[in-house]
């Protein structure tokens, strides 16, 4: 019996199996390695890139981008969508920042205008208002000087200039440019604003003022009140600080506030002038009333009182005559009658001087004719009234005209050596 050991029989097979198993393991490891590397390079690298971009976006870095080109499959489309989303977010953030900046700028401008309007309206004297306009405009727009010109035709224009570096001597010597020459060379910035380059037209301001301020441009905006231009606000701008659109808008807002403040100041000045005129008229009226009272008192004392005294003496004389000689009473009675008639005439004259009843009953023409005849003829003066009046005037007008004629006739009797008086009364317009 021949026998072969099992190990010897399967030795080569076992060796081949071991080789195959080792090759299989090595192949599997290589396959897994290649698969892992391929996954990392072709898939996970892109996913990690997207994750990184997402984390940067969530952290607030809106400039993060995947940077993949188109045509890289679904991940490429996803990366492109991420980039578009980042661009949109970044644009919206920039819009929000711009909007916030605009809101902040508008808020600051509104606060500046409110502050300036409050300071301007706190003053009522025109000179103080003009000084505040110049100071506040120079401060708000950071310019070396500001001037205000108020048009006052046919009078000379009112001009005021102010700034942080201006002394009183420069303010007094400065003069505004003529409006016609200003408009001839100015550049139109908008409907209300003009600009002149002082390097091309240096004659618009004094050399001393230009050297002191170091300005290049003169910008003027109109002061408009109810569609009427009442003046302008001149802005002296340096070469290194040109005015932008926002400052131009602020300038027009300041100009509107300045227009309102100047209008209020002018109304206040006019009101003060009217109050002064009213006080003077009231003083004159009170003086005229006192003079009239003194005249009436003097005439009552000099004429009426004396007539009453003479009348009382005459009555006593009649009483004594009745006791001694009754025939003398008639002569005394006649004298007393004459005294009473004179006294009655004086009283009528006083009443007529105060206000004749004809003025209320028959009107101005009849009152002047009656008063002129009665006042002048006793002094030997002829009187004539020429008129073209056909209807009655309002009562205040008739009273005023009658007082004018009355005072004129009184002045003629006091101061003129006239032989005749003519009063002409004509109506040129209908009431």
Secondary structure as UniProt FT lines:
FT   HELIX           6..9
FT   HELIX           11..39
FT   HELIX           40..44
FT   HELIX           45..58
FT   TURN            59..60
FT   TURN            62..63
FT   HELIX           73..121
FT   HELIX           126..141
FT   STRAND          145..150
FT   STRAND          158..162
FT   TURN            164..165
FT   HELIX           168..173
FT   HELIX           179..185
FT   STRAND          187..188
FT   STRAND          193..197
FT   TURN            198..200
FT   HELIX           202..204
FT   HELIX           207..213
FT   STRAND          215..225
FT   TURN            226..227
FT   STRAND          228..238
FT   TURN            239..240
FT   HELIX           245..299
FT   HELIX           300..304
FT   HELIX           305..324
FT   HELIX           326..328
FT   HELIX           329..355
FT   HELIX           357..361
FT   HELIX           364..376
FT   HELIX           377..379
FT   STRAND          382..387
FT   HELIX           395..415
FT   STRAND          420..425
//
